[in-house]
């Protein structure tokens, strides 16, 4: 699913935007939970926030969602943040 969203964000999100991606994934995760669907490796890997913090080499800000850290790194440019999110996932 993530590779499809990465390839064609306009179809799933209407435009390339990290915030829209997080909203989409949040809804997907909510539906998954309501229907009792489990993924072998989990939906968000445990420790994703700490991993992103280490990749971006920023201070731990536990009150922030990891997408906010990526947006900050990209000066709130949604498109650049979208690309950075997928670059981090591919590392």
C-alpha positions in Angstrom: 0.0 0.0 0.0 2.7 2.5 0.9 4.5 2.0 -2.4 1.3 2.8 -4.2 0.7 5.9 -2.2 4.3 7.0 -2.8 4.0 6.4 -6.6 0.5 8.0 -7.0 -0.2 10.4 -4.1 -2.7 12.3 -6.1 -5.0 9.3 -6.3 -5.0 8.6 -2.6 -4.4 12.0 -1.1 -5.3 14.6 -3.9 -1.7 15.9 -3.7 1.7 15.2 -2.3 1.4 16.1 1.4 2.8 14.6 4.5 -0.1 15.9 6.6 -2.7 14.4 4.3 -0.7 11.1 4.3 -0.9 11.0 8.1 -4.6 11.7 8.1 -5.1 8.9 5.5 -3.0 6.5 7.5 -4.7 7.4 10.8 -8.1 6.6 9.2 -6.7 3.4 7.8 -5.3 2.4 11.2 -8.6 3.2 12.9 -10.6 1.0 10.5 -8.0 -1.7 10.8 -8.5 -1.7 14.6 -12.3 -1.6 14.4 -12.3 -4.7 12.2 -9.6 -6.5 14.1 -7.1 -6.7 11.3 -3.5 -7.3 12.4 -0.3 -6.9 10.4 2.6 -9.2 10.9 5.1 -6.4 11.5 2.5 -3.9 13.0 1.2 -0.8 11.3 3.7 1.6 12.7 6.8 -0.2 13.8 7.4 0.1 17.5 9.9 2.9 18.1 9.2 4.7 14.8 9.3 8.1 16.5 12.6 7.4 18.1 14.0 6.1 14.8 12.9 9.2 12.9 14.4 11.4 15.6 17.7 9.5 15.2 17.6 9.8 11.4 16.9 13.5 11.5 19.4 14.0 14.3 17.0 16.3 16.3 16.1 16.4 20.0 13.4 14.1 21.3 10.1 16.1 21.5 7.7 13.5 22.9 4.7 15.8 22.5 5.1 16.0 18.8 3.9 13.4 16.3 6.8 12.3 14.1 5.2 13.9 11.0 5.7 17.3 12.8 9.4 16.6 13.2 9.7 15.8 9.5 7.8 19.0 8.6 10.0 21.1 10.8 13.1 19.5 9.0 11.6 20.6 5.7 10.6 24.1 6.8 6.9 23.1 6.7 7.0 22.3 3.0 4.4 19.5 2.7 5.8 18.1 -0.6 9.4 17.9 0.6 8.3 16.4 3.9 6.3 13.7 2.0 9.4 12.9 0.0 11.6 12.8 3.1 9.2 10.5 4.9 9.5 7.9 2.1 13.2 8.4 1.9 13.5 7.6 5.6 11.3 4.5 5.1 13.5 3.3 2.3 16.8 3.6 4.3 
